[in-house]
Structures are given as C-alpha cells and as structure tokens.
Amino acid sequence: MSAALVVLGVWEWIGKSPAKTRSFPMTSREPRFTDAVLNGAQPSTEPDDSRAVPFPDDADIDTRLPPSDSNQPVGNSISERLPETNQDGEPPRKNDTQRRSNAGMAASQSSKQDVAAGKRLFEHRWQPNDPLAGNGDGLGPVFNGRSCVECHFQGGVGGSGTNAHNVESFEVLGSAPGIRSRDGIIHAAAIEPSLQESKGNLVKLLGSPMVPFLRLKSNQPRTNFEASAIRSLFMNTPALWGDGLIDQITDDDLRQSKPSQPLSGRLRPAANGHYGKFGWKAQISSLSQFVGSACAAELGLSNSIRSQQKPLAYQDDSQARSDLTEDQLAALTLYVSRLPAPRQILPRDSAERQQVENGMRHFHAVGCANCHVPDVGPAAGVYSDFRLHLIDSATTRVQTYYEFDAIPVYAPAEDDPQLGEWKTPPLWGLADSAPYWHDGTAPTIRQAIQMHANTGAASREAFLKLNLNQQEELLAFLGTLRAPAESH
C-alpha cells in the first residue's frame, strides 16, 4: 500500500489497531497554516491586520474545528455556525448581518489557506533532517516513500497507487489459542544501507517461530505439521478520495448499513472503541489517526498520534522526537478530509446509459450490493459496508520443497481478522484505481470479481452465470464509478 499516506495506505494494511493512539488536539481558534507553520513555527491565531474584513470576537462565534469523529463536516465555515439571533435574542439586525457576512469571508479565506498548507505537506518530498521537521530527524530512518503523493496519484492527487508502490507487511501468527498476533511493515528503503529491512532479518530477529498448521489436500486426510508463524504479503495503495465523508460515518450509520441478506461480515472495534473504517483490515476508526499513523509508518515522520519505526526492530521508537507539529498534522489531515468524493459519471448516449442502468440492476441481483452497500451515512455512492468479510482464501502457501495450501490450527484472538478477512473496499472511483484486490493482483475489474471466494463465492458464481452481454452491462456500470474531476 502506499509508500506515502499507505502512506495513507498500510494503514490499509494487514495491521492491527495502532499501539499508540491519542485524541486529535484542537486549537481554540482555527489557525492559519502559513508557510511559517509548514516550517515548524506556531500559527498565528490573532486577527490579521492586512485583512480587509475584521475577524469577529470569540464571544460571538465558535471557531474550533469539530473532532474527526463528529457528525459535522470538518471545517464548516464560521458563518454557518453563527447564532440565528443576536445577543439579545432578537432577529439579526443589519449590523449583525454584516458581521455574519464578514465572518464568512474571513473563514473562507482562512480555510483555503489551511487546505493549501496541507496540500503542500502532502506533496512535499521529505529528506533526512528536513527543515520542515523541526526538532525531528525528518524522513526515515526507514520508510516506504518520500511523499504522500508519490504513491497516491492514480486518477489524480489522492488516488491509489500502482503495484510498484506496494508495501510489504507481515503478520506473526499466535503461538497458542487466544494469543494476539503481531504485525508490522518491512520497509522498502532506509537512509543508510546498514538499516535496510528484509524478511530475512525479521526472521533472524524473531527466532523463526513455528506454529501448527493443517495441510489441505482433497484426496488425502489432513495432516498436522509445524511451519513458520511469519506470513508476509504485499498491500496495494488505496485511494483517499472522499475520506472526509467516510470520517463522518458514525457507529450507528455502520450498524444500520447491515445488508438485507447478511453474510459473515462483522464490524471491527478499533483501539478507541469505535468501529474501524480505514485500512484494509478496518483497524482505524478516524481520519486523524489514519493520517498520523501513515506518516509515522510510511514516511518515518513521528507525531502525536504515532512514533516512527525503530530500524530493524519492527516496532515504534518511543524515544523519537516529533517531526510534525500539531498544526502541521492538523493541516495535512484537513487537506485529506477535503479531497473530493468520487461521483458516478453517466454516458450521454441513451443506449449506453440504458446499458449502465441494466448493469446496476445486475449488480444488485447477483448480490454485490449485499456487501458493497451504495450509501452509508453521509457517504452517498461509497459502495461499502466497512465490514470484515472472509472474501479471500483462508489458507496460506507454505514454503517447503513442495508448496501446498494449509491453514493455521490456532484461531486468531478475538477481534483480530482471519487470514482471508478483508474490509469491503469502497467502489467509488473504481474505474480509475486499477490494479485491484488488496495486493493488486487483479489487473481488471472482471478478474477482481472472479477472485472472490468464501462468502463472496455466491456472488461470483451468480456473475459468471449471467450471459456475456449482461456481464458487460454490469462492468459498464462499474466503469461509471470514476475519480473526482477536481483531483486532476
């Protein structure tokens, strides 16, 4: 997944909830993220005398950004939060209306500056001891990319990544029933060759742990044997479009999105008790935690959410100095929250539009919408239920002289995903986000459909039973789920 924000991506990774999570701090006044703030200075919260419009008093308005778990859109304009009456409880007089207009203009200008500052951080190419890192050490020492946009670029800024930017993650299976497994990232790069990570030095560090497996072979009884507990796989970078809307989805929204014909899908509680919505394993519940975790894990930028990784130790470095100030992290999160949501783009030709409409009916008829729920809370057209489903093969390829499929004997600890469990990925923007599947092994949408197994097998078989024309209609419908035009 991304080398940049999975970078916001592996945190679309196989991992579990971050070990270190803190609440997202907010300032008493929505700060202006200027170039000085990007360089680590504190933002000004005083009125800017150069503005043509005076900034309203704190007594009259609430200028705080709502928490990321709030149902309110992040960064609503100040004018939208002004009281409907004046301080005497009367309808606004002319002066009140003028103050409201002035406040809205000031908030709009400030918000644009904040988002622009976040965009510069998103596109910034980080270096060791980067001047933007303040007292931190900048990029690394181990990392997967030098910028967020390095991996999030397909279809426009904030999009998915190619397989060349996949992230190698690992999981150490539990050594006994109920033992929680360990997971992490094998970073692709390091600031020094001596710090370069690999699966080989991971195995050396952990001492080659072994766990019991059951060998699977259709024409023979299952046989019990021991094999390595370490499993690694590559994760593809997800798109970030519409993440601000996903962040506004509440736990109640998720519970109410239960499909009409429920399969084995389950919501996963994250570390803070809320249901996870971000990450391939639904391990993170809020966008602020997702951004902070990705900065640390993928770029090596420590922050208040999570510390960077200690080279060759495959764990957080609790002694690392922060590379991002609270205001830099807030600006970056605000920018990601404002990335536009994808929208369906219908063809103008009436015959082609009819083909798409037929395809949408097939999409529902074969059961795709049981998991790819069209609308969840404020995220209209997201096509996900954000649940974990056993959609992939639950087996793992055991590397011996003869390769064969096997399953671990010990079930994962409670709430930990099984090997083949994955969060239903949102389909909005699908047509502009190839390759598909969590590891990018499906180059086309058709192949991704054909890879559905276990609880997805019935929908796959129903799709294959459609005639060729009907299959093409369904694919035509999915082809209308495009990247947002604003991302180009």
C-alpha positions in Angstrom: 0.0 0.0 0.0 1.1 3.3 -0.3 4.5 4.3 0.3 3.2 7.6 1.3 0.0 8.3 3.1 -0.3 3.9 3.0 1.1 6.0 3.1 -2.4 6.6 4.0 -2.2 3.2 2.9 -0.6 0.5 5.0 -2.7 1.6 7.2 -4.8 -0.1 4.5 -2.6 -2.8 5.6 -2.9 -6.1 7.3 -2.0 -4.5 10.6 -4.0 -4.2 13.8 -5.0 -1.1 15.6 -2.1 1.2 16.3 -0.5 0.6 19.7 -0.3 4.3 20.4 -3.4 6.4 19.8 -4.2 9.8 21.2 -7.0 12.2 20.8 -6.7 14.7 18.0 -6.0 18.1 19.6 -7.8 21.2 18.5 -6.8 24.8 19.0 -9.2 27.4 20.5 -9.2 29.3 17.2 -9.0 27.7 13.7 -5.3 28.5 12.9 -4.0 29.9 9.7 -1.4 27.5 8.3 1.1 29.8 6.7 4.5 28.9 5.2 6.0 29.6 8.6 3.8 26.9 10.1 4.9 24.5 7.5 8.5 25.1 8.7 7.5 24.2 12.2 6.6 27.6 13.7 3.4 28.1 15.7 0.5 29.6 13.7 -0.9 33.0 14.3 -4.3 33.0 16.0 -4.5 36.7 16.2 -6.5 38.7 13.6 -4.5 39.6 10.5 -4.4 43.4 10.2 -3.9 43.1 6.5 -7.3 41.6 6.0 -9.9 43.9 4.6 -12.6 42.4 6.9 -12.2 42.4 10.7 -12.2 39.0 12.4 -15.2 38.6 14.7 -14.8 38.2 18.5 -14.6 34.8 20.2 -17.6 35.7 22.3 -19.8 35.7 19.2 -18.7 32.5 17.4 -17.3 29.1 17.9 -14.1 28.8 15.8 -13.0 25.3 16.8 -12.7 22.6 14.3 -15.1 19.7 15.2 -13.4 16.4 16.2 -12.9 14.0 13.4 -15.4 11.6 14.9 -18.0 14.3 14.9 -21.0 14.2 12.6 -20.3 17.7 11.5 -18.3 18.3 8.3 -14.7 19.2 9.2 -14.0 22.9 8.8 -17.6 24.3 8.4 -17.4 28.0 7.7 -17.7 30.3 10.6 -20.7 32.0 9.1 -22.6 28.7 9.2 -22.1 28.4 13.0 -23.1 32.0 13.8 -26.2 32.2 16.1 -29.5 32.7 14.3 -30.3 35.6 16.8 -28.2 38.4 18.3 -27.1 38.5 21.9 -30.5 40.0 22.9 -32.4 37.1 21.4 -33.7 39.2 18.6 -33.5 38.5 14.9 -30.2 39.7 13.4 -30.1 43.4 12.7 -28.3 45.0 9.7 -25.0 45.2 11.6 -25.4 41.6 12.7 -25.9 40.5 9.1 -22.9 42.4 8.0 -20.8 40.8 10.8 -22.1 37.4 9.6 -21.0 38.2 6.0 -17.6 39.5 7.1 -17.1 36.4 9.3 -17.9 34.1 6.5 -15.5 35.8 4.1 -12.7 35.6 6.7 -13.4 32.0 7.5 -13.4 31.1 3.8 -10.1 32.8 3.2 -8.6 31.1 6.3 -9.9 27.7 5.3 -8.4 28.0 1.8 -5.0 28.8 3.4 -5.2 25.9 5.7 -6.1 23.4 2.9 -3.4 24.9 0.7 -0.8 24.3 3.5 -2.0 20.7 3.9 -1.6 20.2 0.2 2.0 21.4 0.2 2.7 18.9 3.0 1.0 16.1 1.1 3.1 16.8 -2.0 6.4 17.7 -0.1 9.3 15.4 -0.9 10.8 14.7 2.6 14.5 14.4 3.2 16.6 13.3 6.3 16.8 16.2 8.7 14.3 18.0 6.6 13.8 21.7 7.6 10.1 21.1 7.8 10.6 18.5 10.5 11.5 21.0 13.2 13.4 19.2 16.0 12.8 15.7 14.4 15.1 13.8 12.1 12.9 14.1 9.0 12.5 11.3 6.6 13.1 7.8 8.0 15.3 6.3 9.2 13.2 3.5 7.5 10.4 4.4 5.1 8.4 3.4 2.0 8.1 6.7 0.2 9.3 10.3 0.3 6.0 11.9 -0.1 2.3 11.1 0.2 1.6 11.9 -3.5 4.4 9.6 -4.6 2.0 6.7 -4.0 -1.4 8.4 -4.0 -1.5 9.6 -7.6 -3.6 7.4 -10.0 -6.5 9.3 -11.4 -5.2 12.5 -9.7 -3.7 13.6 -6.4 -5.0 11.4 -3.6 -5.7 8.4 -5.8 -4.4 4.9 -5.5 -1.0 3.5 -6.4 0.5 1.0 -8.8 2.0 -2.3 -7.8 5.4 -0.6 -7.9 4.4 1.2 -4.7 3.0 -1.8 -2.8 4.0 -2.1 0.8 5.3 -5.4 2.3 3.6 -6.2 5.5 4.0 -9.1 7.9 2.0 -10.9 10.5 3.3 -13.3 13.2 0.5 -15.8 13.9 -0.5 -16.5 17.5 1.5 -19.3 19.2 -1.4 -20.6 21.2 -5.2 -20.2 21.3 -6.2 -16.7 22.2 -2.7 -15.2 21.8 -2.8 -12.0 19.8 -0.7 -12.0 16.7 1.9 -9.4 15.9 2.2 -7.4 12.7 4.1 -4.6 11.0 5.9 -3.4 7.9 9.1 -4.5 6.2 10.1 -1.1 4.9 11.3 -0.8 1.3 14.0 1.8 2.0 16.3 3.3 4.6 18.5 6.4 4.9 21.6 4.1 5.3 22.2 0.6 3.8 23.0 -0.8 7.2 19.4 -0.1 8.3 17.7 -1.8 5.4 15.0 -4.2 6.5 14.2 -7.6 4.9 12.2 -10.6 5.7 15.4 -12.4 6.4 16.5 -10.1 9.2 12.9 -10.2 10.5 13.1 -14.0 10.8 16.5 -13.7 12.4 15.2 -11.1 15.0 12.1 -13.2 15.9 14.0 -16.5 16.0 11.9 -18.4 13.4 8.8 -19.0 15.5 6.8 -22.1 14.5 3.1 -22.8 14.8 1.0 -25.9 14.0 -0.8 -26.0 10.6 -3.2 -28.3 8.9 -2.2 -29.4 5.4 -5.1 -29.3 2.9 -5.3 -31.9 0.2 -8.6 -33.0 -1.3 -7.6 -36.6 -1.9 -5.8 -37.2 1.4 -6.6 -36.8 5.1 -5.4 -33.6 6.6 -2.1 -33.8 8.3 -0.8 -31.8 11.2 2.7 -30.2 11.0 4.6 -27.1 12.1 5.6 -24.2 9.9 6.8 -20.7 10.2 4.5 -18.3 12.1 5.6 -15.4 10.0 3.5 -14.6 7.0 4.3 -11.7 4.7 2.3 -10.2 1.8 2.2 -7.0 -0.3 -0.5 -4.4 0.0 -1.7 -2.0 -2.6 -2.1 1.7 -2.0 -5.8 2.7 -1.7 -7.3 5.9 -2.9 -8.1 8.7 -0.4 -10.9 10.4 -2.2 -13.9 11.1 -0.1 -12.2 10.1 3.2 -13.6 13.2 4.8 -17.1 11.9 4.3 -16.1 8.4 5.5 -14.7 10.0 8.6 -18.1 11.5 9.3 -19.8 8.0 9.2 -20.9 7.2 12.8 -21.1 3.8 14.6 -24.9 4.0 14.2 -24.5 4.5 10.5 -22.4 1.4 10.2 -24.8 -0.7 12.3 -27.7 0.5 10.1 -25.8 -0.4 6.9 -26.2 -4.1 7.7 -27.1 -5.8 4.4 -30.6 -7.2 3.8 -29.1 -10.6 3.4 -26.3 -10.6 6.0 -23.3 -12.8 5.3 -20.4 -13.3 7.7 -19.4 -9.7 7.7 -18.6 -8.0 11.0 -17.7 -4.6 12.2 -14.3 -4.4 13.9 -13.9 -2.3 17.0 -10.7 -0.1 16.8 -8.5 0.8 19.7 -10.7 3.7 20.8 -13.8 1.6 20.9 -15.4 3.0 17.7 -15.8 0.8 14.7 -12.9 0.8 12.2 -13.4 2.4 8.8 -9.9 2.9 7.5 -7.3 0.3 6.5 -7.6 -3.0 4.6 -8.4 -4.6 7.9 -10.6 -1.8 9.2 -8.1 -1.3 12.0 -8.5 2.5 12.4 -11.7 4.5 13.1 -10.8 8.1 12.5 -9.1 10.0 9.7 -6.8 11.9 12.1 -5.4 8.6 13.4 -5.2 7.2 9.9 -3.1 10.2 8.7 -0.9 10.3 11.8 -0.2 6.5 11.7 0.6 6.6 8.0 3.0 9.5 8.4 4.9 7.6 11.0 4.8 4.1 9.4 5.3 5.0 5.8 7.4 8.2 5.9 9.1 7.9 9.2 7.6 11.1 10.5 6.9 10.9 14.2 3.9 12.8 15.5 1.5 12.9 18.4 -0.6 10.0 17.0 2.3 7.6 16.5 6.1 7.4 16.6 8.3 6.4 13.7 9.6 2.9 13.5 12.9 1.8 15.1 15.1 0.4 12.3 15.4 -3.4 12.2 13.3 -3.7 15.4 9.9 -3.6 13.7 8.3 -1.6 16.4 7.7 2.0 17.3 10.5 4.2 18.6 9.2 5.8 21.7 12.3 8.0 22.0 12.0 9.6 18.6 11.4 13.3 18.5 8.4 14.6 16.8 8.8 15.5 13.1 5.4 17.1 12.7 3.8 19.8 14.9 0.2 19.5 15.9 -0.6 22.3 13.4 1.2 20.6 10.5 -0.6 17.3 11.3 -3.9 19.2 11.5 -3.3 20.9 8.2 -2.4 17.6 6.5 -5.5 15.9 7.9 -7.7 18.8 6.9 -6.4 18.6 3.3 -7.1 14.9 3.1 -10.5 15.4 4.5 -11.2 17.9 1.7 -10.2 15.6 -1.1 -13.4 15.4 -3.2 -15.5 12.3 -3.2 -15.8 10.4 -6.5 -19.1 10.6 -8.4 -20.8 8.4 -10.9 -20.4 9.8 -14.5 -23.2 8.5 -16.7 -22.8 8.4 -20.5 -24.7 10.9 -22.6 -25.7 8.4 -25.3 -29.1 6.9 -24.4 -28.2 3.4 -25.5 -25.1 3.4 -23.3 -27.0 4.9 -20.4 -29.5 2.1 -20.7 -26.6 -0.4 -20.6 -25.4 1.1 -17.4 -28.8 1.1 -15.8 -29.2 -2.6 -16.7 -25.8 -3.2 -15.2 -26.8 -1.6 -11.9 -29.7 -4.0 -11.7 -27.4 -6.9 -12.3 -25.1 -5.6 -9.6 -27.9 -5.8 -7.1 -29.4 -9.0 -8.4 -26.2 -11.1 -8.1 -25.6 -9.9 -4.6 -22.8 -7.4 -5.0 -24.7 -4.8 -3.1 -25.0 -7.1 0.0 -21.5 -6.0 0.9 -20.9 -3.1 -1.4 -23.7 -1.0 0.1 -24.3 2.0 -2.1 -24.9 4.6 0.7 -23.6 4.7 4.3 -24.5 7.8 6.3 -23.2 10.9 4.6 -21.1 8.9 2.1 -23.5 8.6 -0.8 -22.3 6.3 -3.6 -19.4 4.8 -1.4 -20.4 1.2 -2.1 -19.0 -0.4 1.0 -20.4 -1.7 4.4 -16.9 -1.3 6.0 -17.3 -4.8 7.5 -14.7 -7.5 7.5 -15.6 -10.4 5.2 -13.9 -13.8 4.7 -13.6 -12.9 1.0 -10.1 -14.3 0.2 -8.7 -17.8 0.6 -8.3 -18.5 4.3 -5.3 -20.6 3.5 -1.6 -19.7 3.3 1.0 -21.1 0.9 3.5 -23.0 3.0 7.0 -22.7 1.5 8.6 -26.2 1.6 10.2 -28.3 -1.1 6.7 -28.9 -2.3 4.4 -25.9 -1.9 0.9 -26.7 -0.6 -2.1 -24.9 1.0 -2.6 -25.1 4.7 -4.5 -23.3 7.5 -3.1 -22.4 11.0 -4.5 -24.6 13.8 -5.0 -21.7 16.2 -7.8 -19.2 15.5 -6.9 -15.6 15.8 -7.6 -13.7 19.1 -11.0 -12.1 19.5 -11.5 -9.1 17.1 -8.3 -10.0 15.1 -9.0 -10.6 11.4 -8.6 -14.1 10.0 -6.1 -14.5 7.2 -8.7 -14.2 4.5 -10.8 -11.5 6.1 -10.7 -8.0 4.5 -12.7 -4.9 4.8 -15.1 -4.3 1.9 -13.3 -1.7 -0.1 -15.3 1.4 -1.3 -16.0 1.2 -5.0 -16.4 4.9 -5.7 -13.6 5.9 -8.1 -13.2 2.2 -9.0 -12.7 2.8 -12.7 -9.6 5.0 -12.1 -7.9 2.9 -9.4 -6.5 -0.3 -11.0 -4.9 -2.6 -10.1 -7.5 -4.3 -7.8 -7.6 -6.6 -4.8 -5.7 -5.9 -1.6 -2.4 -6.9 -3.1 -3.0 -5.5 -6.6 -3.0 -9.0 -8.2 -6.2 -8.3 -10.3 -5.4 -6.0 -13.2 -9.0 -5.7 -14.3 -12.4 -5.4 -12.6 -13.5 -8.7 -14.2 -10.6 -10.5 -12.7 -11.3 -9.0 -9.3 -14.8 -10.3 -9.4 -13.6 -13.7 -10.3 -11.2 -13.7 -7.3 -14.0 -13.5 -4.8 -14.0 -16.6 -2.6 -15.7 -17.9 0.6 -18.6 -15.5 1.4 -18.1 -13.8 -1.9 -18.3 -17.1 -3.9 -22.1 -17.0 -4.4 -21.9 -13.5 -6.0 -19.0 -14.6 -8.1 -20.9 -17.6 -9.4 -24.0 -15.6 -10.0 -22.0 -13.1 -12.1 -20.5 -16.0 -14.1 -24.0 -17.3 -14.8 -25.0 -14.1 -16.4 -24.7 -14.2 -20.2 -21.8 -12.3 -21.8 -24.0 -9.2 -22.6 -25.3 -9.0 -19.0 -21.7 -9.3 -17.7 -20.6 -6.5 -19.9 -23.5 -4.4 -18.7 -22.5 -4.9 -15.1 -18.9 -4.0 -15.9 -20.2 -0.9 -17.8 -22.0 0.2 -14.6 -18.8 -0.2 -12.5 -17.0 1.7 -15.2 -19.1 4.8 -14.4 -17.6 5.0 -10.9 -14.9 7.5 -11.7 -12.3 9.6 -9.9 -13.5 13.1 -9.0 -12.9 15.6 -11.7 -11.4 18.0 -9.2 -8.5 15.6 -8.5 -7.0 16.0 -11.9 
